[in-house]
């Protein structure tokens, strides 16, 4: 039987809280929003007011440079569909985690980027906490409990680690909102609720984190099944309404979904792509109690687990975890059971192969293999624990009512058990420390958790036993403040910062001379330099990031408009990715000079001197003309291209099915005149003595279209991963344009769907007036 805190929500929030204690009235939505904002500002004053910026790991290597590219495209008045600077050209918007179509990116598109991107991230921390507050209030009818859930959802190791990924944090921020709006739509049964739920779901989809979106709908599916079982009389209505929400959200998101699915079909990912790399180690449960257990400190001060580098922490907060366990042990409630199952399941899968659940899931649901890292299932735990804690706080408040089972004795028992566990973990570290694990640091870390747990439990007891409203309010505020302190102190800051000047364009020109330009040449980092830069971290944040920028590593080349042969993205074009990795990992004494010339590699890193670049005068521009076609099986092309005998000015390799149409072509002398390269348009003027081929060292992708003298021509997949078009004898103008039909079709469908949604909402407003 459900406990009193889990009854179906009545009409409105005022009615639900009318019987609450006086101090609980203080934790209204508006006041909690102010408190949450103060907590966030207090943690990050340097990035808001002191000219600092995040820079650690993927923030500086992926998020900021891609936001820069997106912003440049925005102010040019074009959709950033294609990135010509990385991986010899790669779809950009279709990556999804580049958040190109997410409406709230307007924050950093309109504001100065170094500050606007920070505001974007911190706003989504606020959105996450306030959304969790509203969801917990909807489920528990208790405002202090809702406030506990909101604070715990934002201030934990996993959420704070997401401050390096705009897509993950934005999708996580929308997770409680989507569940709340869908549940409200089920309760109201009205069209307005359906439309609002669909809009919230579409916002999360456009945010661009497929795993978190799937987790959100796993939760909703479980809630939906429960509602169907409880409301058999309204079975058809609930099914129809849910289908309408899903359908509307999908239609609103089509401009993103369709290009993504097309890119996925051409990418290197398959159902066998999943791996247990960076899974939580089998002993990782101890980090839920002692965050620095078996961790090492990186040069910039951030702690990591050995073999688990995806997140610097997944610590949920000792107070939230104790309340969650107490709720699980003592509260009999369907939602509690569901949340507990999600929390446990998420952690077990995050263990990867050692947890045994992940391999079984891959066998049962092969498509899960498209998701690379099982640790992402920990997001289910991060979502469930704060809500379980909220149910625990609400139940403690009702401890004197009939039927309550989670009492202060239960909370005391859980706290005692946690203390014993922490003491046991500390003893283990003292006796069996890991390499680079320092007993005094771990000891202080564990003792602080014991003290904070005792303080949180004491303040909760005080908030529910004293009679004075002022004392109750102070105790409730102390609970929230202690949850915040626990997150802030559980490890050194997870998000190092540096002066925002590190992102100023023009830095690469100081070390790379001549600087590669679009259409003319590319830079390439050798395997030796690549491993050195990735494996090296300096103790000074500014020097560390400046060095990475000068190395043009990952996507930092975008900040200086420098074309490179590699890049850092979730999805790559299958053939280009395969060829590049064979190129990258080629032994130094067998460097494929012919392929490097074809790719336009004009600058190559010096494997003997870090941040030094060597000029290669033999490189070609991005185009070549008049080669003899040779028809071979695509699977044989990489070996031919990597051969020391490959001469890109003499031969171009084409698939066998091109023989019928192109066999008549031979080497034909020609001249290339004007050549203009832009992000999504290329125009080249050529003069050929006979029909021949014009080859581009740009990645082949079906969205590219070409014309010769205004007439459409076929683009052939040449040299395994690149493009070629046939041109006639004489003077010709060849144009390439990137035109993604799926994107524009999705944009058309989404526009009409959004218009219909607005009409429904406007009618509701008119009738209300």
C-alpha positions in Angstrom: 0.0 0.0 0.0 1.3 3.5 -0.9 2.4 5.8 1.9 0.7 9.2 2.4 3.4 11.1 0.6 2.7 9.3 -2.7 -1.0 9.9 -3.3 -2.0 11.2 -6.7 -1.5 15.0 -6.8 -4.7 17.0 -6.4 -5.5 20.2 -8.3 -2.8 22.8 -7.6 0.3 23.4 -5.7 -1.4 25.8 -3.2 -3.9 23.2 -2.2 -1.2 20.5 -2.0 0.8 22.6 0.5 -2.0 24.2 2.5 -1.6 21.7 5.4 2.2 21.9 5.4 4.2 23.3 8.3 4.8 27.1 8.2 8.5 26.8 7.5 7.8 24.6 4.5 5.9 27.6 2.9 9.2 29.4 2.7 10.5 26.8 0.2 8.2 28.1 -2.5 9.3 27.8 -6.1 10.4 31.4 -6.3 12.4 31.3 -3.1 14.0 28.0 -4.0 14.9 29.4 -7.4 16.7 32.3 -5.7 18.5 29.9 -3.3 19.6 27.6 -6.1 20.9 30.5 -8.1 22.9 31.7 -5.1 24.4 28.2 -4.7 25.5 28.1 -8.3 26.9 31.6 -8.3 28.8 30.9 -5.1 30.5 27.9 -6.7 31.5 29.7 -9.9 32.0 33.4 -9.3 35.3 33.4 -11.3 33.7 32.4 -14.6 30.8 34.8 -14.1 32.5 37.9 -12.8 36.3 37.5 -13.0 37.0 36.9 -16.7 37.8 33.2 -16.3 36.5 30.3 -18.4 36.2 26.6 -18.2 38.9 24.8 -20.2 39.4 21.3 -18.8 39.3 18.3 -21.1 36.4 18.2 -23.5 35.3 21.7 -22.7 38.4 23.2 -24.3 39.0 20.4 -26.8 35.5 20.0 -28.2 32.7 22.1 -26.7 34.2 25.6 -27.0 35.8 25.3 -30.5 32.6 23.7 -31.9 30.5 26.5 -30.3 32.9 28.9 -31.9 32.3 27.3 -35.3 28.6 27.2 -34.8 28.6 30.9 -33.8 30.6 31.9 -36.9 28.2 30.1 -39.1 25.2 31.7 -37.3 26.6 35.2 -38.0 27.3 34.3 -41.6 23.6 33.5 -41.9 23.9 29.7 -42.6 23.2 26.5 -40.9 26.4 24.8 -39.8 25.7 21.6 -41.8 29.3 20.7 -42.8 32.7 21.3 -41.1 35.4 21.5 -43.8 38.3 21.9 -41.3 38.3 18.5 -39.6 38.6 15.0 -40.9 39.0 16.2 -44.5 35.4 17.4 -44.1 32.7 16.0 -41.8 28.9 16.6 -41.2 28.6 19.0 -38.3 24.9 19.5 -37.4 24.2 15.8 -37.9 26.6 15.0 -35.0 23.7 15.9 -32.7 25.9 16.7 -29.7 27.0 19.9 -31.4 23.5 21.2 -30.3 23.1 23.3 -33.5 19.3 23.3 -33.4 18.8 23.5 -29.7 17.0 26.9 -29.2 18.8 27.9 -26.0 22.2 28.0 -27.8 21.0 31.6 -28.6 22.5 32.4 -25.2 26.0 32.1 -26.5 25.2 32.8 -30.1 24.1 36.3 -29.2 26.3 37.0 -26.2 30.2 37.2 -26.3 31.2 33.6 -26.6 33.6 33.3 -23.7 31.0 34.6 -21.3 27.9 33.4 -23.1 28.9 29.8 -23.1 29.5 29.9 -19.3 26.1 31.4 -18.8 24.6 28.7 -21.0 26.2 26.0 -18.8 25.3 27.6 -15.4 21.7 28.3 -16.6 21.3 24.6 -17.4 22.5 23.8 -13.9 19.7 26.0 -12.6 17.2 24.5 -15.1 18.1 21.0 -13.9 17.7 21.9 -10.2 14.5 23.8 -10.6 13.0 21.0 -12.8 13.9 18.4 -10.2 12.4 20.5 -7.5 9.1 20.8 -9.4 9.0 17.0 -10.2 9.7 16.1 -6.6 7.1 18.5 -5.3 4.6 17.0 -7.8 5.4 13.5 -6.4 5.8 14.2 -2.7 3.7 17.3 -2.1 6.5 18.5 0.3 8.5 21.6 -0.5 11.6 20.9 1.7 11.7 17.4 0.2 11.5 19.0 -3.3 14.3 21.4 -2.4 16.5 18.6 -1.2 16.0 16.8 -4.5 16.7 19.9 -6.6 20.0 20.6 -4.8 21.1 17.0 -4.8 20.4 16.7 -8.5 22.7 19.6 -9.4 25.4 19.3 -6.8 26.8 15.8 -7.3 30.0 14.6 -9.0 28.4 13.4 -12.2 26.3 16.5 -12.9 29.2 18.8 -12.1 31.4 16.7 -14.4 28.9 17.5 -17.2 30.0 21.1 -17.2 32.3 20.1 -20.1 29.5 18.9 -22.5 26.7 21.2 -23.6 24.7 18.3 -24.9 24.9 16.1 -21.9 24.1 18.8 -19.4 21.3 20.3 -21.4 19.6 16.9 -21.9 20.1 16.1 -18.2 18.5 19.4 -17.3 15.4 18.7 -19.3 15.0 15.1 -17.9 12.9 16.0 -14.9 10.9 18.6 -16.9 10.0 16.0 -19.6 8.8 13.5 -17.0 6.9 16.2 -15.1 5.2 17.6 -18.2 4.2 14.1 -19.5 2.8 13.1 -16.1 0.9 16.3 -15.9 -0.5 15.7 -19.3 -1.7 12.3 -18.2 -3.4 13.8 -15.1 -5.1 16.6 -17.0 -5.9 14.7 -20.2 -6.1 18.0 -22.1 -4.6 19.0 -25.4 -2.7 21.8 -23.9 -0.9 19.4 -21.5 -0.1 17.1 -24.5 1.4 20.0 -26.5 3.5 21.3 -23.5 4.8 17.8 -22.9 5.8 17.4 -26.5 7.6 20.7 -26.6 9.6 19.8 -23.5 10.5 16.4 -25.0 11.5 18.1 -28.2 13.8 20.5 -26.3 15.5 17.5 -24.7 15.9 15.7 -28.1 17.4 18.8 -29.7 19.8 19.1 -26.8 21.6 16.2 -28.3 22.5 13.4 -25.8 20.8 10.2 -27.2 21.6 8.1 -24.1 20.0 10.5 -21.6 17.0 10.9 -23.9 16.6 7.1 -24.0 16.9 7.0 -20.2 14.2 9.6 -19.8 11.8 7.5 -21.9 12.8 4.4 -20.0 11.5 6.1 -16.9 8.4 7.3 -18.6 7.7 3.9 -20.1 7.8 2.4 -16.6 5.5 5.1 -15.2 3.2 4.6 -18.2 2.9 0.9 -17.6 2.0 1.6 -14.0 -0.6 4.1 -15.0 -2.2 1.7 -17.5 -2.5 -0.9 -14.8 -4.1 1.6 -12.4 -6.5 3.2 -15.0 -7.8 0.3 -17.1 -11.0 2.3 -17.8 -9.0 5.0 -19.5 -6.6 2.7 -21.3 -7.2 3.9 -24.8 -7.0 7.6 -23.8 -3.7 7.2 -22.1 -2.2 5.2 -25.0 -3.5 7.7 -27.6 -2.2 10.7 -25.5 1.2 9.2 -25.1 1.5 8.4 -28.8 0.5 12.0 -29.5 3.3 13.3 -27.3 5.9 11.0 -28.8 4.7 11.8 -32.3 4.7 15.6 -31.9 8.1 15.6 -30.2 9.5 13.5 -33.0 8.1 15.8 -35.7 9.4 18.9 -33.9 12.9 17.2 -33.8 13.0 15.9 -37.4 15.5 18.5 -38.6 18.0 16.9 -36.2 16.9 13.3 -36.2 16.9 12.7 -39.9 20.5 14.0 -40.6 21.7 12.1 -37.5 20.3 8.8 -38.7 21.8 9.4 -42.1 25.2 10.1 -40.6 24.9 7.1 -38.3 24.2 4.8 -41.3 27.4 6.1 -42.9 29.5 6.1 -39.7 31.9 3.6 -38.2 29.5 2.7 -35.4 27.7 -0.6 -35.4 25.9 -2.6 -32.7 29.4 -4.0 -31.8 30.8 -0.6 -31.0 30.0 -0.7 -27.3 32.9 -1.3 -25.0 33.6 -1.6 -21.3 36.4 0.9 -21.5 36.1 3.5 -18.8 33.5 1.5 -16.9 33.3 1.9 -13.1 35.7 -0.6 -11.5 34.2 -3.4 -9.4 35.3 -1.7 -6.2 33.8 1.6 -7.4 30.8 1.3 -5.0 33.2 2.5 -2.3 33.4 5.9 -4.0 29.8 6.4 -3.2 30.8 6.7 0.4 34.4 8.0 0.2 34.8 9.9 -3.1 38.6 9.8 -3.3 38.9 6.1 -2.6 41.6 4.6 -4.8 41.9 7.8 -6.9 44.9 9.6 -8.2 45.3 13.3 -8.6 46.0 14.7 -12.1 48.5 17.7 -12.5 45.6 20.2 -12.7 44.3 18.9 -9.4 41.3 16.9 -10.6 41.0 13.3 -9.2 40.3 10.3 -11.3 39.8 6.5 -10.8 42.4 4.3 -12.5 40.9 2.9 -15.8 37.9 5.2 -15.4 38.5 8.6 -17.0 35.1 9.4 -18.5 34.0 11.3 -15.3 36.0 12.7 -12.6 33.3 11.8 -10.0 30.0 10.1 -9.7 29.6 10.8 -6.0 25.8 11.3 -5.3 26.3 13.0 -1.9 26.4 11.2 1.4 23.2 12.8 2.7 21.1 12.1 -0.4 22.4 8.5 -0.5 21.5 7.9 3.1 18.0 9.2 2.6 17.7 7.2 -0.5 18.6 4.0 1.2 16.3 4.7 4.1 13.5 5.3 1.7 14.2 2.0 0.0 14.3 0.1 3.2 11.3 1.6 5.0 8.9 3.2 2.5 6.4 1.0 0.6 5.6 2.9 -2.5 5.5 2.0 -6.3 7.4 5.1 -7.3 10.0 4.4 -4.7 10.4 0.8 -5.9 10.8 2.1 -9.5 13.4 4.7 -8.6 15.3 2.2 -6.5 15.3 -0.3 -9.4 16.6 2.5 -11.7 19.3 3.5 -9.3 20.6 0.0 -8.8 20.3 -1.0 -12.4 22.1 2.1 -13.6 25.0 1.5 -11.3 25.3 -2.2 -12.1 25.3 -1.6 -15.9 27.9 1.2 -15.3 30.2 -1.5 -14.0 30.6 -2.8 -17.5 31.7 -6.4 -18.0 32.6 -6.8 -14.3 29.0 -6.1 -13.3 27.7 -8.9 -15.6 24.6 -6.9 -16.5 26.1 -4.9 -19.3 27.2 -8.0 -21.5 23.7 -9.5 -21.0 22.1 -6.3 -22.1 24.2 -6.2 -25.2 23.1 -9.7 -26.1 19.4 -9.0 -25.4 19.3 -5.6 -27.0 22.1 -5.4 -29.6 21.3 -1.7 -30.6 22.7 -0.7 -27.2 26.1 -1.4 -28.7 25.9 1.9 -30.6 26.4 3.6 -27.2 30.1 3.3 -26.4 30.5 3.6 -22.7 28.4 1.8 -20.1 29.3 4.3 -17.4 26.6 6.6 -19.0 24.0 4.4 -17.4 25.1 6.1 -14.1 22.8 8.9 -15.2 19.9 6.7 -14.2 21.4 6.6 -10.7 22.0 10.3 -10.7 18.4 10.9 -11.5 16.9 8.4 -9.1 18.8 9.1 -5.9 17.7 12.7 -5.4 14.0 11.7 -5.8 14.5 8.8 -3.4 16.0 11.3 -1.0 12.9 13.6 -1.4 10.6 10.7 -0.6 12.7 10.1 2.5 12.5 13.7 3.7 8.7 13.7 3.1 8.3 10.5 5.0 10.4 11.7 7.9 8.1 14.7 8.1 5.1 12.3 8.3 6.9 10.1 10.9 4.2 10.7 13.6 1.3 9.8 11.3 -0.3 6.4 11.2 1.3 4.1 8.7 4.7 5.8 8.5 7.5 3.4 8.6 10.6 5.5 7.9 11.2 7.1 11.3 14.1 8.8 13.0 15.2 5.5 14.3 15.4 4.2 10.7 17.4 7.3 9.7 19.8 6.8 12.6 20.3 3.2 11.7 21.2 4.0 8.1 23.6 6.7 9.3 25.2 4.3 11.7 25.6 1.7 8.9 27.1 4.3 6.6 29.6 5.3 9.3 30.7 1.8 9.7 31.1 1.3 6.0 33.2 4.5 5.7 35.4 3.5 8.6 35.9 0.1 6.9 36.9 1.7 3.6 39.4 4.0 5.4 40.9 1.0 7.2 41.2 -0.8 3.8 43.0 2.2 2.3 45.4 2.4 5.3 46.3 -1.3 4.9 46.1 -1.7 1.1 46.6 1.7 -0.5 46.7 2.0 -4.3 49.7 3.5 -6.2 49.5 7.4 -5.9 46.8 7.1 -3.2 47.6 9.1 -0.1 46.2 7.9 3.2 46.0 11.4 4.9 43.9 12.8 2.0 41.5 9.8 1.9 41.2 9.8 5.7 40.2 13.5 5.8 37.8 12.9 2.8 36.1 10.0 4.6 35.9 11.7 8.0 34.3 14.8 6.4 31.6 12.5 4.9 30.9 11.1 8.4 30.6 14.6 9.9 28.4 15.9 7.1 26.1 12.9 7.3 25.7 13.5 11.0 25.1 17.2 10.5 22.5 16.6 7.7 20.6 14.0 9.8 20.7 16.3 12.8 19.4 19.3 10.9 16.6 17.2 9.4 15.6 16.0 12.9 15.7 19.6 14.2 13.6 20.9 11.3 10.9 18.3 12.2 10.9 18.6 16.0 11.4 22.2 17.0 8.2 24.3 17.2 9.5 27.8 16.3 9.0 28.5 12.7 12.3 30.5 12.5 14.3 27.5 13.9 12.5 25.2 11.5 13.4 27.4 8.6 17.0 27.7 9.7 17.3 23.9 10.0 15.8 23.4 6.6 18.2 25.9 5.0 21.1 24.2 6.8 20.2 20.9 5.3 20.3 22.4 1.8 23.6 24.2 2.6 25.2 21.0 3.9 24.2 19.1 0.7 25.9 21.9 -1.2 29.0 21.8 1.0 29.2 18.0 0.6 29.3 18.3 -3.2 31.7 21.2 -3.2 34.2 19.6 -0.8 33.9 15.9 -1.9 36.9 16.5 -4.2 39.0 19.3 -5.5 37.3 21.4 -8.1 36.3 19.2 -11.1 36.2 22.2 -13.5 39.5 24.0 -13.6 39.5 27.5 -15.2 41.9 29.8 -16.9 41.8 33.4 -18.2 39.3 33.7 -21.1 42.1 35.0 -23.3 43.2 31.4 -24.0 40.4 31.2 -26.6 41.4 34.3 -28.6 41.9 33.4 -32.3 45.4 33.8 -33.9 47.4 31.7 -31.5 48.3 28.9 -34.1 49.9 31.5 -36.4 52.6 32.0 -33.8 53.9 28.4 -34.1 52.7 27.2 -37.5 54.3 29.0 -40.5 52.9 29.1 -43.1 49.5 28.5 -41.6 47.4 26.1 -43.6 44.3 27.6 -45.3 41.1 26.0 -46.5 41.6 24.7 -50.0 45.3 25.0 -49.9 46.8 22.7 -47.3 46.2 20.8 -44.0 48.1 20.2 -40.8 48.8 16.7 -39.5 49.9 15.5 -36.1 52.1 12.3 -36.2 51.4 9.4 -33.9 54.3 10.2 -31.7 53.2 13.9 -31.2 49.6 12.8 -30.7 50.4 10.4 -27.9 52.8 12.9 -26.2 50.3 15.8 -26.2 47.4 13.6 -25.1 49.4 11.9 -22.3 51.0 15.1 -21.0 49.3 17.5 -18.6 50.9 20.6 -17.1 50.2 22.0 -13.6 49.3 25.4 -14.9 45.9 25.5 -16.6 46.7 28.3 -19.0 50.0 26.8 -20.2 48.4 23.4 -20.5 45.6 24.6 -22.7 47.8 26.9 -24.7 50.1 24.0 -25.6 47.1 21.9 -26.8 45.9 24.8 -29.0 49.4 25.2 -30.5 49.3 21.4 -31.2 46.0 21.8 -33.1 44.7 18.8 -31.1 41.1 17.5 -31.3 39.0 20.4 -32.6 41.0 23.4 -31.3 42.1 24.0 -34.9 38.6 25.6 -35.4 39.6 28.5 -33.3 42.2 29.5 -36.0 40.4 28.2 -39.1 43.1 25.7 -39.7 42.3 22.6 -41.8 43.6 19.4 -40.3 43.3 15.7 -41.3 41.8 14.6 -38.0 39.2 15.7 -35.4 37.3 14.8 -32.3 33.7 13.8 -32.9 31.2 11.1 -31.9 30.6 9.9 -35.4 33.0 9.7 -38.3 32.5 8.8 -42.0 33.4 5.1 -42.1 35.9 5.1 -45.0 37.7 8.3 -44.0 37.9 7.2 -40.4 39.4 3.8 -41.3 41.9 5.3 -43.7 43.0 8.0 -41.3 43.6 5.6 -38.5 45.8 3.5 -40.7 47.5 6.7 -41.7 47.9 8.0 -38.1 49.2 4.7 -36.8 51.6 4.0 -39.6 55.2 3.5 -38.4 57.4 6.6 -38.7 59.8 4.9 -41.2 56.9 4.1 -43.5 55.2 7.5 -43.5 52.8 7.4 -46.6 54.1 10.4 -48.4 51.9 10.0 -51.4 48.7 9.9 -49.4 50.0 12.9 -47.3 50.6 14.8 -50.5 47.1 13.9 -51.8 45.5 15.1 -48.5 47.3 18.4 -48.7 49.4 17.9 -45.6 51.6 20.9 -45.8 52.5 21.0 -42.1 53.4 17.9 -40.1 54.3 17.9 -36.4 57.9 17.2 -35.5 58.0 13.9 -33.5 61.2 15.0 -31.8 60.1 18.5 -30.6 56.7 19.1 -29.1 54.8 22.0 -30.6 57.2 22.2 -33.5 55.9 21.9 -37.1 57.7 20.9 -40.3 56.8 22.1 -43.8 56.1 19.6 -46.6 56.6 21.4 -49.9 55.4 18.5 -52.0 51.8 18.7 -50.8 48.9 19.2 -53.2 46.0 21.6 -52.7 42.6 20.1 -52.0 42.2 19.3 -55.7 44.1 17.6 -58.5 43.3 17.2 -62.2 44.0 14.8 -65.0 44.8 11.5 -63.3 44.5 8.1 -64.9 41.5 6.2 -63.4 42.2 2.7 -62.1 39.3 0.5 -61.1 39.7 -1.7 -58.0 37.7 -3.2 -55.2 37.1 -0.6 -52.4 38.5 -3.0 -49.8 41.9 -3.0 -51.7 42.2 0.8 -51.9 43.6 1.6 -48.5 46.7 -0.6 -49.1 47.2 1.1 -52.4 46.9 4.6 -51.0 49.3 3.8 -48.1 51.8 2.3 -50.5 55.1 4.2 -50.9 54.5 3.9 -54.7 51.2 5.9 -54.6 51.4 9.0 -56.8 48.3 11.2 -56.5 49.2 13.1 -59.7 49.3 9.9 -61.7 46.4 7.7 -60.6 43.0 7.9 -59.0 41.3 4.7 -57.6 37.7 4.2 -58.4 35.2 1.4 -57.6 34.5 -1.3 -60.2 31.0 -0.1 -60.9 32.4 3.2 -62.3 34.3 1.4 -65.1 31.4 1.4 -67.5 31.0 5.2 -67.4 34.6 6.3 -66.8 36.8 3.7 -68.5 37.3 6.1 -71.5 39.2 8.6 -69.4 43.0 8.8 -69.5 45.7 11.2 -68.2 44.9 14.5 -69.7 46.9 17.7 -69.0 45.0 20.5 -67.5 45.1 23.8 -65.7 43.3 24.8 -62.6 42.4 28.5 -62.5 40.4 30.2 -59.8 39.5 28.0 -56.8 37.2 29.2 -54.0 36.5 27.1 -50.9 33.8 27.9 -48.3 32.2 25.9 -45.6 29.4 24.4 -47.8 30.3 25.7 -51.3 33.3 25.1 -53.6 33.9 26.6 -57.0 36.8 25.7 -59.3 37.6 26.8 -62.8 39.6 24.3 -64.9 40.8 23.9 -68.4 41.4 20.3 -69.7 42.8 19.1 -73.0 40.5 16.1 -73.0 37.7 14.6 -70.8 39.2 13.8 -67.4 38.6 13.7 -63.6 38.8 16.5 -61.1 39.5 15.0 -57.7 38.9 16.6 -54.3 40.6 15.4 -51.1 37.3 16.1 -49.3 35.4 13.3 -47.6 32.7 11.7 -49.8 29.2 12.2 -48.4 25.9 11.8 -50.3 24.6 15.3 -49.3 27.2 16.9 -51.6 25.9 17.9 -55.1 28.0 19.0 -58.1 27.5 20.8 -61.4 29.8 21.3 -64.3 29.0 24.4 -66.3 25.6 24.5 -64.6 24.6 20.9 -65.5 24.3 18.4 -62.6 27.0 15.6 -62.6 27.6 12.6 -60.5 30.1 12.7 -57.7 32.1 9.5 -57.6 33.6 8.0 -54.5 37.3 8.2 -55.3 40.5 7.0 -53.6 38.3 5.1 -51.1 36.9 8.1 -49.1 37.0 11.2 -51.3 35.3 12.8 -54.3 35.8 13.1 -58.0 33.7 14.5 -60.9 34.1 14.0 -64.7 34.8 17.2 -66.6 34.8 17.7 -70.4 37.5 19.1 -72.6 37.9 22.8 -72.6 37.1 25.5 -70.0 34.7 24.5 -67.2 33.3 25.8 -64.0 32.8 23.1 -61.4 30.6 23.8 -58.3 30.0 21.7 -55.2 27.1 22.6 -52.9 26.2 20.8 -49.6 22.5 20.3 -49.7 21.0 18.0 -47.0 17.5 17.1 -48.3 16.7 15.3 -45.1 17.5 18.4 -43.0 15.3 20.7 -45.1 12.4 18.1 -45.2 12.6 17.8 -41.4 12.7 21.6 -41.1 9.5 21.9 -43.2 7.7 19.2 -41.1 8.9 20.7 -37.8 7.8 24.2 -38.8 4.2 23.1 -39.6 4.1 21.0 -36.4 5.3 23.9 -34.3 2.7 26.2 -35.9 0.0 23.6 -35.0 1.2 23.5 -31.4 1.1 27.3 -31.1 -2.4 27.3 -32.5 -3.5 24.8 -29.8 -1.9 26.9 -27.1 -3.3 30.1 -28.4 -6.8 28.6 -28.4 -6.4 27.6 -24.8 -5.3 31.2 -23.9 -8.3 32.7 -25.8 -10.8 30.4 -24.1 -9.3 31.1 -20.7 -9.5 34.9 -21.4 
